[in-house]
Amino acid sequence: MTKKIGILTSGGDAPGMNTLIFNIVKLCTKNNFYIYGIYNGFYGLYNKKIKLLNNKNFLNIWNSGGTFLKSSRFPELKNYQIRKKIIKNIKNKIDILIVVGGEGSYQGALKLSNMGLPCITIPGTIDNDILGTDYTIGYFTALENITKAIDNLIDTSVSHNRICILEVMGRKCGNLALTSSLACTCEIVITPEKKIKKKHIIKKIQNKSISNNIIIITENIYNIKKLAKKIEKETKIETKSVCLGHIQRGGKPICLDRILAYRMAFHAIKLIKKNKLNQCIGIKNNKIIHYKLNSIK
Ligand code: F6P
């Protein structure tokens, strides 16, 4: 019997999601599977925003940023009655759901799979915060965006002998801050995993142990405006703060994300062909892997 597969993107969009959708549709068409795009994440399952896709729907999206299927956060999915309605909505229409997203999206997929909808999850988030995979789709592009922003900030900060605090995304994960600071030799990096006390930041600056004037910090740790004022007051060095915001999340995916998306799409369809469902896809030591969805609890 021909398989009916649904795909949705959920949570924050990530560069490479479109490459992934494009390849999933291509591979489904090749294998004579029906592939349905679900619009606006889990909300689209609830609201029946579902459309049959084919290669001709979106030929030019494979290298664009964002997500063609759109995304949303849908906390209502925690509600059992909402999930029951979703299961009812898709009965006989979709027999396997591919969920592309981060931590919250994985939890949503797990809940639906526990109610009888087989799911495959694929990591798509700039945060790189999913435990079972070394990398997530979108992370490398965001890292590249941040690196370029830091390079620009170094030019202007050094020219004025100023310090600049740059806040990057990551939610509860410091990967983006840490790796971008390595790429740009920024000695002060403050992450959820390694918070630095304000007095120690100031000491480092006073000891002249920073070489390029930039401090990198993950979001939701300190109020960067207040921190800049404090540093300025204590060190007498003019200090600015910049929140990079959603700029880091946009743009065409770089080749690493495109290739990762392609490899993960290929693996997802391989699992579906073998009827190996309720799995999460990941990459470990440059090998595409899968592990049980119910191991994420
Ligand atoms: O999860 C991805 C992410 O970009 C986080 O880094 C950030 O905290 C969050 O999404 C921002 O969400 P929104 O776009 O809904 O403001």
Residues whose N, C-alpha, C, O or C-beta is under 5 A from the ligand:
A	BS01	F6P	G12 D127 M169 G170 R171
